[in-house]
Amino acid sequence: MLVRCAWVNDDPRYQAYHDFEWGVPEYDSRALFEKLCLDGQQAGLSWFTILCKIPHYRAAFANFDPCLIAEFDEQDVARLMNDSGIVRNRLKIRSVITNARAYRLMQQQGINFSGWLWQFVNGSPIVNHWASPEQVPTSTPESQAMAKALKKQGFSFVGETICYAFMQATGMVNDHLLRCHCHPNNDNL
């Protein structure tokens, strides 16, 4: 039987997410944009709630195409507020639109979103060696710096805790526990 991190439940979707996505380095700018927005949607909720809604989010938010989302208006906000497939929170919905506009502006300025984000970990994953869930931080100096820089660029729902969860999910930080089969130093790999 595979040993996984303590936060994973028995749902096969959650196990697949843990085994094949969480902590795997992601370098695609659009995929990073999607994940950052989804982590913002998680605020105050469990990741599993958002994970189960990802197909609905992709349909509702133009497959997370920042250029398309940046053109959303109040009619789109009203439409999304009536979409039971997503979390119907006006501030969270508007944050995706705000973030798309900030992303587009960075793109227009010639900034590569992926490279810009990865600079906060000097371009390569930080591999931690936590023995228990209690040791895993909820924020770090790197996530604090990322949150501050994202806010300066015009992003919202990007606090230091959200940024740390984002860094974990996208493999900028590998926080699989030492006993987890996904930890890179696990002898069971």
N, C-alpha and C positions, 0 to 999 in steps of 0.2 A: 504494500500500500504506500502510495506517495505521501510524503509529509509536505504540507503546504503551510504558508503563513497563517497565523491564528485568525485573521480577519475574514478568511474565505469560508463561505457556507457550503452546503452540499449541492447547491444548484449547479448543473453542468455549465450554464452560461458563465457563472462566476468563476468556476474552476478553470474554464478555458481562458477567460480574461486574465486570471492570475498566471496561468502557465505559459501563455503565448503572447500577451500584450504588456502587462504591467511590468515595468522595469526593463523592457526591451528598448534600446535606443531608437528613437524616431528622429529622422532628419528632414522629412518632407514638411515644407512650410505650411501647406494647406492642412495636413493632418495635425500639425502642432496647433494651428489656429482652432480647429475643431475641438481638440482635446482641452485647450485652454478655456474655450467657451463652455464646454460640458462641465469642467471642474467648477466653473462659476455657478452653473445651474445646481450643482450639488450642495452649495452652501446651506447648512442647516438640515440637510437630508443625508441619507446613506448613499454611498456610491452605487449600491445594488439597485436602488430606485432609478437612478439615472441610466445605469447600464441597460436595464430592461426597456427604457424609453428611447434608446439611441436611434432605432429605425424611424420612430415618429419624429424625433428631432431633425434627422437628415431630410425627411420629406417636408417638414414645416419650414426649415431654414435653407432651402435651395442647395441641399447636399453640402452645406457649409462653404459655399463659394463666397468668399468675402466681397468680391466685386458685385455680385447680385444682392447680397444682404445689405450692403452699404446703400442701396437704393430703396430699401424698405421705408415705408412711410406710416402715418397713423392708421391708415386702413389695414396695413399689414399687422400692426400691433393689435388692432381690434380682432382681426382674423385669428391671430395666435392666442389671444386671450380666450377664445372660444374653442381652442383645440385641446380636447381632453387627453390627447396622446403625449402632451408635454406638461411640464410644471407651469401652471398658469399664474405666474407672478410677473406683474407689469415691469418691475425694476429689472428682473432677470431677463425678460424678453428684450427690453430696451438695451440691456448690456451687450447682448449679442450684436445688435445693430451698431451700437457705439464702437464695439471692438472691431467690427468689420470696417468701419470708416477709418479707425486708427490704423488698422492693418493696411488698408488701401493707401493711406497717406504715406506710411513708411515705404511701401512698394514704389510709390511715385517719387520718393526721395532717393530711390536706388538702394534701399536697405533690404538685405536678405533676411527675412524673418527668422529662419532657422539658425543661421549663423549668429544673428543678434542674440537670440535666446541662449544658444549654446555657449556664448562667451561667459555666462555666469558660472560655468563649471570648467572654464578654460578649454572648452572644446571636446572634453572626454568625460565619460561617466565617473562619478564618485561611487566607489564600491564600499559600502559600510559593512561592518561585521557585528551586527546586533544579535545577542543570544535570546533576548526576550522582547515582546512587544512594548513593554514599559520603557525600554531604552530608546525607542525610535522617537525622534523629536517631531514636533508639529511645524516647526519652522527653523531656519538656519540663517546665518548671515547671508548666504547666497540667495535664499528665497526672499529675504528682506530686501536685498539689493534689486532683485528681479521685480518685485512688487513695486518698489519705488520708481524704477525705470519705466515699467509698463504704464503706471499711472501718469508719469510725465509725458508719455507718448499719447495719452488720451484714452487708455483702456480702463474698464471698470470691472468690478467683481474680481479683482486680482490682488487680494490681500496676501500677506506673507504665508498664511496657512494654505490658502488656495494654491499659491505658487509652489509651495513645497509638495503638495499632493500632485500637482501637475509635473513637477520635476521627477517625482517617484514614478508616476505613470508612464512618462515618456523616456525613462531610462537615463535621464541626466543624473539621477541618483539611483543606485541599486540598494533598496532597503529590504530585500528578501532576507528573512532570518537565516542564521547560519545553518539551522537544521532543515530548512526548506530545500526541496529538491531543485529549486530554481536559482539558489545562490551559486554564483560562479565558482566558489571555492568548496562546494559540497562534494565530498568524495563519492556520493552516490550517482553523480552525473556520468 
